[in-house]
Amino acid sequence: MDSAGNAATAGAARRLRYWRRVRRLTLGLLLVWAVVTLTTVWFARELNAWQAGGFPVGFWLSAQGAILVYLLLIVVYAFVMDRWDAAWRAASPSSPQARADA
């Protein structure tokens, strides 16, 4: 196999590793989303036995806490993907930065 074939194979392996990382991140965050969404509903009666700021905890988690977790999930995803994409572009042989370094 020539060097172009090796480079193509290495590039394909690199893309596969990248997308596996993206899928793991997405599935992990989706799991957190599902747990937050379903546990507040499933345990609402038990959670409502406690008070937080004058409101039942089950109500507070459903109305406020879950939304804050959802926003946090979006921030985490955007932050991590921004870093991974920047690293991907920097390591890509076709990127302007990689050409300037060569």
N, C-alpha and C positions, 0 to 999 in steps of 0.2 A: 504494500500500500504506500502511496506517495505522501509527501508532507501535506498536500492539500486535503487528502482523504483523512489523515490523522487530525488535522485542524477541524474538519467538518464533524468528525466523530466526537472530538473534545467539546466542540461548541454545542452539539446536541446533548451530550451528557451534562454540560453546564446548565443548559436551559431546563433539562429535566429536574436537576437538583433545585433550581430556583423555583419552579412551579410546584414541586413537592413542599418546599418551605412555605410558599404562599397558601397552598391548600391546607397545610397543618395550622397555620395562623388563622385562616378563615374558619376552619372547623372548630378550633379552640374557642374563638370568640363567639361563634354560633352556639356552642355548648353553654357558655356563660350566659348568653342571651336567653336560651331556653330555660336554664335553671332559674334565673331571676324571674322570668315571666311566669313559669308554671308554679314555682314554690310560693309566690305571694298569693296566688289564687288557691292553691291546694291547702295551704295552712292558714288561710285568712281567719277562720274562727279562733284558732289557737293564738294567733298573733294579736287579735283584737282584744285579748284579755289584758294586754299591757297598753299603757298610755305613753305617748311621746308628744310633748308640747300641747297636751289637751286633746289629742286625736288618737284614735286606736292605731296601733303600730301596723296592723294589716292594711288599713286605709292609707296610712302615710307611705308605706312601702309601695303600694300600688299606684298612688297618685304622684308621689314625688321621688321616692328612692329608686324605683325602677327606671324612671326617665333619666336620672343622674347617671345610673349605670350604663344606660344606652348611649348617652353622650360620651362617657368615658371610653366605651368600646370603640366609638367612631374616632376619637382622638388617638387611642392606642393604634388602631389600624392605620390611620393616616401617617402617624409618626414612624411606625415600623416600616411601612411600605415606602415612604419617602427615603429612608435610609437605605433600604435594600435596592431600590431603583437607582439611587445615586451610585451605590457600589457596583451595580450591574453595568451602568453606563461607563463608569471609570475603567472597568476591567474589559469592556468590549473593544476588540481590535478596530472596529469601524467608527468608534466615537472620536470626535474632534480632540478631546483631551488625550486619548491614547495615541493619536497620530502626532500631536504636538510633543509628547514625551519621547517619542521614538527618534 
